[in-house]
Amino acid sequence: MRINRGDGILKFMVIAFPLVFLGNMVEYFSVTKDNLKKIDGKVSDVILKTYKCSKGFRGKYSGAGICEKTIIKLENVKGSFHVSDYSDRGAYIEGIQKGDEVSVYIRKWYQYILTFGTGKDIYGLEKDGISYYDIDRWKRSNMAFMIIFGILTLFFGALYILQRVTINELLKGKRV
């Protein structure tokens, strides 16, 4: 008789959660502004948006579900760069206008696998040596993810071990 352990989702969590934890840990402790890709250029367009956030587990705590987004396009650079977050958390970047010379810092291609996010997320934004958006914001996000996924890793790791021990004990009982 074969026992269906039903631990496929649990195995996924035991593998995925530590990887997310480690990716955020590497980014938190190792990635600095000097490790990011710096793109200099003249701003061709700045779009500041305020919109209703999609429903999420934090939706009811996020300023009545209002989000903000800044989109910056540079001349001679394909695509646009952006930052978005819940309202009043720094995603609405004022002071950057069309024609300004700026430096945008984004992740390099091999850093994408470390954490959630896309390749065109702004990690830093400077104009005339003044920082308008700093990497420290991402570091705080990395720390939050490290805490959340560290706790989830411990919880589901313990649950997985408990399940394995319980199933092994049941199998020993059937063999006797």
CYANA upper distance limits for C-alpha pairs under 8 A (distance plus 0.5 A):
  5 ARG  CA    167 ILE  CA      8.17
  7 ASP  CA     11 LYS  CA      6.41
  7 ASP  CA    160 TYR  CA      8.48
  8 GLY  CA     12 PHE  CA      6.77
  9 ILE  CA     13 MET  CA      6.78
 10 LEU  CA     14 VAL  CA      6.63
 10 LEU  CA    156 PHE  CA      7.57
 10 LEU  CA    160 TYR  CA      7.14
 11 LYS  CA     15 ILE  CA      6.74
 11 LYS  CA    160 TYR  CA      7.97
 12 PHE  CA     16 ALA  CA      6.33
 13 MET  CA     17 PHE  CA      6.04
 13 MET  CA    153 THR  CA      8.14
 13 MET  CA    156 PHE  CA      7.35
 14 VAL  CA     18 PRO  CA      7.34
 14 VAL  CA    153 THR  CA      6.90
 14 VAL  CA    156 PHE  CA      6.59
 14 VAL  CA    157 GLY  CA      6.20
 14 VAL  CA    160 TYR  CA      7.98
 15 ILE  CA     19 LEU  CA      7.13
 16 ALA  CA     20 VAL  CA      6.81
 17 PHE  CA     21 PHE  CA      6.64
 17 PHE  CA    149 PHE  CA      6.24
 17 PHE  CA    150 GLY  CA      8.09
 17 PHE  CA    152 LEU  CA      7.33
 17 PHE  CA    153 THR  CA      6.00
 18 PRO  CA     22 LEU  CA      6.48
 18 PRO  CA    149 PHE  CA      7.49
 18 PRO  CA    150 GLY  CA      7.55
 18 PRO  CA    153 THR  CA      6.26
 19 LEU  CA     23 GLY  CA      6.52
 20 VAL  CA     24 ASN  CA      6.74
 20 VAL  CA    114 LEU  CA      7.85
 20 VAL  CA    115 THR  CA      7.03
 20 VAL  CA    145 PHE  CA      8.47
 20 VAL  CA    146 MET  CA      8.38
 20 VAL  CA    149 PHE  CA      7.32
 21 PHE  CA     25 MET  CA      6.62
 21 PHE  CA    145 PHE  CA      7.38
 21 PHE  CA    146 MET  CA      5.56
 21 PHE  CA    149 PHE  CA      5.87
 21 PHE  CA    150 GLY  CA      6.42
 22 LEU  CA     26 VAL  CA      6.56
 22 LEU  CA    114 LEU  CA      8.34
 22 LEU  CA    146 MET  CA      8.24
 23 GLY  CA     27 GLU  CA      6.73
 23 GLY  CA    113 ILE  CA      7.98
 23 GLY  CA    114 LEU  CA      4.62
 23 GLY  CA    115 THR  CA      6.05
 24 ASN  CA     28 TYR  CA      6.38
 24 ASN  CA    114 LEU  CA      6.81
 24 ASN  CA    115 THR  CA      6.25
 24 ASN  CA    142 ASN  CA      5.62
 24 ASN  CA    143 MET  CA      7.82
 24 ASN  CA    145 PHE  CA      7.21
 24 ASN  CA    146 MET  CA      6.50
 25 MET  CA     29 PHE  CA      6.61
 25 MET  CA    142 ASN  CA      7.52
 25 MET  CA    143 MET  CA      8.10
 25 MET  CA    146 MET  CA      6.89
 26 VAL  CA     30 SER  CA      5.98
 26 VAL  CA     31 VAL  CA      7.75
 26 VAL  CA    114 LEU  CA      7.88
 27 GLU  CA     31 VAL  CA      5.47
 27 GLU  CA    114 LEU  CA      7.25
 27 GLU  CA    115 THR  CA      8.22
 27 GLU  CA    139 LYS  CA      8.30
 27 GLU  CA    142 ASN  CA      7.65
 28 TYR  CA    139 LYS  CA      5.96
 28 TYR  CA    142 ASN  CA      6.25
 28 TYR  CA    143 MET  CA      7.39
 31 VAL  CA     35 ASN  CA      6.23
 31 VAL  CA     36 LEU  CA      7.87
 32 THR  CA     36 LEU  CA      7.32
 32 THR  CA    135 ILE  CA      8.10
 33 LYS  CA    105 TYR  CA      7.81
 33 LYS  CA    124 GLY  CA      8.00
 33 LYS  CA    135 ILE  CA      7.34
 36 LEU  CA    105 TYR  CA      6.39
 36 LEU  CA    106 ILE  CA      6.21
 36 LEU  CA    107 ARG  CA      5.62
 36 LEU  CA    108 LYS  CA      6.52
 37 LYS  CA    105 TYR  CA      6.02
 37 LYS  CA    106 ILE  CA      5.78
 37 LYS  CA    107 ARG  CA      6.25
 37 LYS  CA    108 LYS  CA      5.99
 38 LYS  CA    103 SER  CA      6.90
 38 LYS  CA    104 VAL  CA      6.25
 38 LYS  CA    105 TYR  CA      5.17
 38 LYS  CA    106 ILE  CA      7.19
 39 ILE  CA    103 SER  CA      6.04
 39 ILE  CA    104 VAL  CA      5.65
 39 ILE  CA    105 TYR  CA      6.85
 39 ILE  CA    106 ILE  CA      8.46
 40 ASP  CA    101 GLU  CA      7.75
 40 ASP  CA    102 VAL  CA      6.28
 40 ASP  CA    103 SER  CA      4.90
 40 ASP  CA    104 VAL  CA      6.87
 41 GLY  CA     74 LEU  CA      6.20
 41 GLY  CA     75 GLU  CA      6.92
 41 GLY  CA     76 ASN  CA      8.39
 41 GLY  CA     77 VAL  CA      8.48
 41 GLY  CA    101 GLU  CA      6.11
 41 GLY  CA    102 VAL  CA      6.22
 41 GLY  CA    103 SER  CA      7.11
 42 LYS  CA     74 LEU  CA      5.95
 42 LYS  CA     75 GLU  CA      6.13
 42 LYS  CA     98 LYS  CA      8.20
 42 LYS  CA     99 GLY  CA      6.09
 42 LYS  CA    100 ASP  CA      6.03
 42 LYS  CA    101 GLU  CA      4.97
 42 LYS  CA    102 VAL  CA      6.79
 43 VAL  CA     72 ILE  CA      7.43
 43 VAL  CA     73 LYS  CA      6.37
 43 VAL  CA     74 LEU  CA      4.98
 43 VAL  CA     75 GLU  CA      6.69
 43 VAL  CA     97 GLN  CA      7.39
 43 VAL  CA     98 LYS  CA      5.51
 43 VAL  CA     99 GLY  CA      5.55
 43 VAL  CA    100 ASP  CA      5.91
 43 VAL  CA    101 GLU  CA      6.89
 43 VAL  CA    102 VAL  CA      7.55
 44 SER  CA     72 ILE  CA      8.26
 44 SER  CA     73 LYS  CA      5.99
 44 SER  CA     74 LEU  CA      5.59
 44 SER  CA     75 GLU  CA      5.88
 44 SER  CA     98 LYS  CA      5.79
 44 SER  CA     99 GLY  CA      6.73
 45 ASP  CA     72 ILE  CA      6.39
 45 ASP  CA     73 LYS  CA      5.58
 45 ASP  CA     74 LEU  CA      7.53
 45 ASP  CA     97 GLN  CA      7.94
 45 ASP  CA     98 LYS  CA      5.90
 46 VAL  CA     70 THR  CA      7.65
 46 VAL  CA     71 ILE  CA      6.25
 46 VAL  CA     72 ILE  CA      5.21
 46 VAL  CA     73 LYS  CA      6.97
 46 VAL  CA     96 ILE  CA      7.81
 46 VAL  CA     97 GLN  CA      6.89
 46 VAL  CA     98 LYS  CA      6.99
 47 ILE  CA     69 LYS  CA      8.48
 47 ILE  CA     70 THR  CA      6.23
 47 ILE  CA     71 ILE  CA      5.51
 47 ILE  CA     72 ILE  CA      7.02
 48 LEU  CA     68 GLU  CA      7.98
 48 LEU  CA     69 LYS  CA      6.38
 48 LEU  CA     70 THR  CA      5.19
 48 LEU  CA     71 ILE  CA      7.01
 48 LEU  CA     92 TYR  CA      7.02
 48 LEU  CA     93 ILE  CA      8.13
 49 LYS  CA     68 GLU  CA      6.12
 49 LYS  CA     69 LYS  CA      5.57
 49 LYS  CA     70 THR  CA      6.87
 49 LYS  CA     92 TYR  CA      8.27
 50 THR  CA     66 ILE  CA      7.40
 50 THR  CA     67 CYS  CA      6.22
 50 THR  CA     68 GLU  CA      5.03
 50 THR  CA     69 LYS  CA      6.98
 51 TYR  CA     66 ILE  CA      6.26
 51 TYR  CA     67 CYS  CA      5.83
 51 TYR  CA     68 GLU  CA      6.86
 52 LYS  CA     65 GLY  CA      6.16
 52 LYS  CA     66 ILE  CA      5.18
 52 LYS  CA     67 CYS  CA      6.38
 53 CYS  CA     59 GLY  CA      7.59
 53 CYS  CA     65 GLY  CA      5.56
 53 CYS  CA     66 ILE  CA      5.86
 53 CYS  CA     67 CYS  CA      5.77
 53 CYS  CA     86 TYR  CA      7.95
 54 SER  CA     59 GLY  CA      7.87
 54 SER  CA     65 GLY  CA      8.06
 55 LYS  CA     59 GLY  CA      5.91
 55 LYS  CA     65 GLY  CA      8.20
 58 ARG  CA     62 SER  CA      6.75
 59 GLY  CA     64 ALA  CA      7.78
 59 GLY  CA     65 GLY  CA      5.77
 60 LYS  CA     64 ALA  CA      6.68
 60 LYS  CA     65 GLY  CA      6.85
 61 TYR  CA     65 GLY  CA      7.95
 62 SER  CA     66 ILE  CA      7.17
 62 SER  CA     67 CYS  CA      8.48
 62 SER  CA     86 TYR  CA      6.36
 62 SER  CA     87 SER  CA      7.46
 63 GLY  CA     86 TYR  CA      7.77
 63 GLY  CA     87 SER  CA      6.76
 65 GLY  CA     86 TYR  CA      7.99
 66 ILE  CA     86 TYR  CA      6.62
 66 ILE  CA     87 SER  CA      6.13
 67 CYS  CA     84 SER  CA      7.63
 67 CYS  CA     85 ASP  CA      6.14
 67 CYS  CA     86 TYR  CA      4.68
 67 CYS  CA     87 SER  CA      5.28
 68 GLU  CA     84 SER  CA      6.05
 68 GLU  CA     85 ASP  CA      6.19
 68 GLU  CA     86 TYR  CA      6.53
 68 GLU  CA     87 SER  CA      5.96
 68 GLU  CA     91 ALA  CA      6.31
 68 GLU  CA     92 TYR  CA      6.25
 69 LYS  CA     82 HIS  CA      7.49
 69 LYS  CA     83 VAL  CA      6.15
 69 LYS  CA     84 SER  CA      4.63
 69 LYS  CA     85 ASP  CA      7.16
 69 LYS  CA     91 ALA  CA      6.11
 69 LYS  CA     92 TYR  CA      6.31
 70 THR  CA     82 HIS  CA      6.01
 70 THR  CA     83 VAL  CA      6.00
 70 THR  CA     84 SER  CA      6.97
 70 THR  CA     91 ALA  CA      6.77
 70 THR  CA     92 TYR  CA      6.08
 70 THR  CA     93 ILE  CA      6.69
 71 ILE  CA     80 SER  CA      7.00
 71 ILE  CA     81 PHE  CA      6.17
 71 ILE  CA     82 HIS  CA      4.90
 71 ILE  CA     83 VAL  CA      7.30
 72 ILE  CA     80 SER  CA      6.13
 72 ILE  CA     81 PHE  CA      5.69
 72 ILE  CA     82 HIS  CA      6.70
 73 LYS  CA     77 VAL  CA      8.03
 73 LYS  CA     79 GLY  CA      7.35
 73 LYS  CA     80 SER  CA      5.08
 73 LYS  CA     81 PHE  CA      6.85
 74 LEU  CA     78 LYS  CA      8.43
 74 LEU  CA     80 SER  CA      7.61
 80 SER  CA    120 LYS  CA      7.43
 81 PHE  CA    120 LYS  CA      5.39
 81 PHE  CA    121 ASP  CA      6.43
 81 PHE  CA    122 ILE  CA      6.58
 82 HIS  CA    120 LYS  CA      6.88
 82 HIS  CA    121 ASP  CA      5.73
 82 HIS  CA    122 ILE  CA      6.12
 83 VAL  CA     91 ALA  CA      6.13
 83 VAL  CA    121 ASP  CA      6.22
 83 VAL  CA    122 ILE  CA      6.13
 84 SER  CA     91 ALA  CA      5.57
 84 SER  CA     92 TYR  CA      8.15
 85 ASP  CA     89 ARG  CA      6.97
 85 ASP  CA     90 GLY  CA      8.00
 85 ASP  CA     91 ALA  CA      6.08
 86 TYR  CA     91 ALA  CA      8.20
 87 SER  CA     91 ALA  CA      8.00
 88 ASP  CA     92 TYR  CA      8.31
 90 GLY  CA    133 TYR  CA      8.33
 93 ILE  CA    132 TYR  CA      7.46
 93 ILE  CA    133 TYR  CA      7.92
 95 GLY  CA    132 TYR  CA      8.37
 96 ILE  CA    100 ASP  CA      7.17
 96 ILE  CA    127 LYS  CA      8.32
100 ASP  CA    127 LYS  CA      7.92
101 GLU  CA    127 LYS  CA      6.86
101 GLU  CA    128 ASP  CA      8.06
102 VAL  CA    125 LEU  CA      7.50
102 VAL  CA    126 GLU  CA      6.10
102 VAL  CA    127 LYS  CA      5.15
102 VAL  CA    128 ASP  CA      7.77
103 SER  CA    124 GLY  CA      8.46
103 SER  CA    125 LEU  CA      6.23
103 SER  CA    126 GLU  CA      5.64
103 SER  CA    127 LYS  CA      7.00
104 VAL  CA    122 ILE  CA      7.17
104 VAL  CA    123 TYR  CA      8.13
104 VAL  CA    124 GLY  CA      6.34
104 VAL  CA    125 LEU  CA      5.22
104 VAL  CA    126 GLU  CA      7.17
105 TYR  CA    122 ILE  CA      6.50
105 TYR  CA    123 TYR  CA      5.86
105 TYR  CA    124 GLY  CA      5.19
105 TYR  CA    125 LEU  CA      6.72
106 ILE  CA    119 GLY  CA      7.23
106 ILE  CA    120 LYS  CA      6.81
106 ILE  CA    121 ASP  CA      6.65
106 ILE  CA    122 ILE  CA      5.83
106 ILE  CA    123 TYR  CA      5.84
106 ILE  CA    124 GLY  CA      7.55
107 ARG  CA    111 GLN  CA      6.35
107 ARG  CA    112 TYR  CA      7.24
107 ARG  CA    119 GLY  CA      6.60
107 ARG  CA    120 LYS  CA      8.26
107 ARG  CA    121 ASP  CA      8.23
107 ARG  CA    123 TYR  CA      7.87
108 LYS  CA    112 TYR  CA      7.56
108 LYS  CA    119 GLY  CA      7.95
109 TRP  CA    119 GLY  CA      7.55
111 GLN  CA    115 THR  CA      8.39
112 TYR  CA    116 PHE  CA      8.09
112 TYR  CA    117 GLY  CA      7.74
112 TYR  CA    118 THR  CA      7.28
112 TYR  CA    119 GLY  CA      7.03
117 GLY  CA    121 ASP  CA      7.26
123 TYR  CA    133 TYR  CA      7.74
123 TYR  CA    134 ASP  CA      7.04
123 TYR  CA    135 ILE  CA      5.63
123 TYR  CA    138 TRP  CA      7.31
124 GLY  CA    131 SER  CA      7.90
124 GLY  CA    132 TYR  CA      8.05
124 GLY  CA    133 TYR  CA      5.55
124 GLY  CA    134 ASP  CA      5.25
124 GLY  CA    135 ILE  CA      5.88
125 LEU  CA    131 SER  CA      6.39
125 LEU  CA    132 TYR  CA      5.95
125 LEU  CA    133 TYR  CA      5.42
125 LEU  CA    134 ASP  CA      7.20
126 GLU  CA    130 ILE  CA      5.85
126 GLU  CA    131 SER  CA      4.90
126 GLU  CA    132 TYR  CA      6.11
126 GLU  CA    133 TYR  CA      7.58
127 LYS  CA    131 SER  CA      7.12
127 LYS  CA    132 TYR  CA      7.76
134 ASP  CA    138 TRP  CA      8.50
135 ILE  CA    139 LYS  CA      6.96
136 ASP  CA    140 ARG  CA      6.80
137 ARG  CA    141 SER  CA      7.00
138 TRP  CA    142 ASN  CA      6.60
139 LYS  CA    143 MET  CA      6.72
140 ARG  CA    144 ALA  CA      6.79
141 SER  CA    145 PHE  CA      6.77
142 ASN  CA    146 MET  CA      6.54
143 MET  CA    147 ILE  CA      6.75
144 ALA  CA    148 ILE  CA      6.72
145 PHE  CA    149 PHE  CA      6.32
145 PHE  CA    150 GLY  CA      8.45
146 MET  CA    150 GLY  CA      6.07
147 ILE  CA    151 ILE  CA      6.68
148 ILE  CA    152 LEU  CA      6.77
149 PHE  CA    153 THR  CA      6.32
150 GLY  CA    154 LEU  CA      6.80
151 ILE  CA    155 PHE  CA      6.63
152 LEU  CA    156 PHE  CA      6.47
153 THR  CA    157 GLY  CA      6.15
154 LEU  CA    158 ALA  CA      6.51
155 PHE  CA    159 LEU  CA      6.69
156 PHE  CA    160 TYR  CA      6.44
157 GLY  CA    161 ILE  CA      6.73
158 ALA  CA    162 LEU  CA      6.56
159 LEU  CA    163 GLN  CA      6.58
160 TYR  CA    164 ARG  CA      6.69
161 ILE  CA    165 VAL  CA      6.66
162 LEU  CA    166 THR  CA      6.56
163 GLN  CA    167 ILE  CA      6.59
164 ARG  CA    168 ASN  CA      6.58
165 VAL  CA    169 GLU  CA      6.65
166 THR  CA    170 LEU  CA      6.73
167 ILE  CA    171 LEU  CA      6.63
168 ASN  CA    172 LYS  CA      6.69
169 GLU  CA    173 GLY  CA      6.77
170 LEU  CA    174 LYS  CA      6.92
171 LEU  CA    175 ARG  CA      6.91
172 LYS  CA    176 VAL  CA      7.16
